[in-house]
């Protein structure tokens, strides 16, 4: 599992997550994912290539998008396959390795490369859980859209607030020094996790919702979480490279500074 303390499967089944991630999630060029495709490949007359061990050849490829059931890959022009050929996709992120086996769903050659669609086959339950967790930061980042200005409460004197709402009720709040001014701070709600950063501080701050509300408060509050800190920092670091273009460039750059500090 990529995340054991956050993004758990306690409240939903694998099938529910697979359904939610059935749509394709674009993978940004800066997303820290390394991908290797293993396939036997074919020669110019479409005959399967023969290797000594029969395991095929490894190709370093670029992921265009991922879904719960497959992947779209940009592959070298030297690779040639046909629909139905078996293949294995190895995804490496941080210290984690996720393996998906399946078949070629479609293959199209272009001038400098080729596009390969892969349909995943059944995966071991724990491997599938890890893979679905990998899709979470992609979904959270790319789904952010601006909240209409009239619905954003300007309740901080001297600061102008912007908000961006995304999947799983995620919410990115940006504070600027006046309307149109430089970014001064942010808070990012990612499921039950929170990340905060401000220009006056160098480090990312992370929080979780308290399990039970304090007696003196009518609702749940945030609390620092040392035990969850590393996983929240990792989630934030993986989301930031895939933030929607709806989030202004200067805001994305501001968050990127704190993604680096969370390493």
HUPEZI-V237786 format. One line per field, one symbol per residue. psi: psi as a letter, one per 40 degrees, with the letter a starting at -180 (. if undefined). A space follows every 50 residues. Layout:
# HUPEZI-V237786
psi=???
This chain:
# HUPEZI-V237786
psi=hdhddififdeiidddddddfdihhihidehghhhhhhidiiadeehhih ideeeaihhhihhdiiieeaihihiieehhiihehiihhhhhhbeihhhh iaihdihhiadeaihhhhhiahiidddddddddddddddddeehihhhde ehhgehheihhiihiaiffihhhhhigiheaihdiihhhgbeiihiiide idihhiiihidhiideieiiiiiigddeddddddddddddeeiiedhidd ddddddddddee.
